[in-house]
Amino acid sequence: MLTRRTVLISLAVLVAGLALAAQEATLSGPISGFVFDSGSRSVRAIMGLPGAAYLGDPLLADLEWASVAPNGAVALAVKDGRWYAVRGLAAGANWTELGSSLPAPEKAAWSPDASAAVVASGGGLRFFRNLPEGPVASATAELPGPVTALALEASGECAVVAVKAEAAGGVYLACPDTPARLLAAGDPSALALARGGRDLFVADRSGRILEIQDFRDAARVMPFAEMPGPGWDPVGLAVSPDQRYLWVAHGSEKRVDGFELESRALTGQLGVEGEPSMLEPLAIKSVFLLRSTGRAGEPLLVLEAGGQPAVYFVPAGRGE
């Protein structure tokens, strides 16, 4: 499944890209998603489909930090030290200030419908609600250590957090104004929700993947897979839209592993010409961001996980 390097783009994917483009009146053609380009301190669209995509011109500029919802409906941004929710990225952006006293952001996660987000900041979590209509920065949650990975429930009420700490490392369920609850101890570095957000997959630096079923209530922890041979440096996890496969991105090992959920078997490995740093969903559901930009002009890396999976560079501009 994972050995060929060509991608068969389905009609459904093309329609999804065109539909998103239709919503963004000032942009033309299909859009794979939106990213924060730290090199140019801007939010930019990935114009086109993997294999023929490039980064468009800045839509939001002069930012210290930003995170865009996978569907592109709203972004959280820090500009001149102040936090904002920004809606209508490409058609007359609507900025709503959220406050200026929030600590510097580290990681962010979004609900599937972009109505809520959570940001790891200053040793804790800040939850954001009602983002499409009337954005507000709401409750907070404290954590026992630095955050290595973050996921948000579909309801936006609670977050799942991977924490790195010598005595208290593990995966926690963190809800506002209540103590974080340990789900599984260890040294986790990547998380992914599955099966409608009821279950959770965790990649641990010890060389294992855990499955936590019904993590909000029963929290049944069981082994899913062990390290498939030498080299294990998980920086991102993602479940395919059809809930059939689990993808694991490795940083220094420069590869992506694919596991079948039903059999728990390793189905293949993709080498990557570049070092992944994440595995985050984009607007087209079969496309995931493997690496955003770090320096001006540096290309992105994306995984096209539909049809015949492959990894592609996305250059910083049409002619690059």
Summary of the structure (lengths in Angstrom):
residues: 320
radius of gyration: 18.6
end to end distance: 30.4
largest distance: 52.5
contacts: 1103
relative contact order: 0.14
helix: 4%
strand: 48%
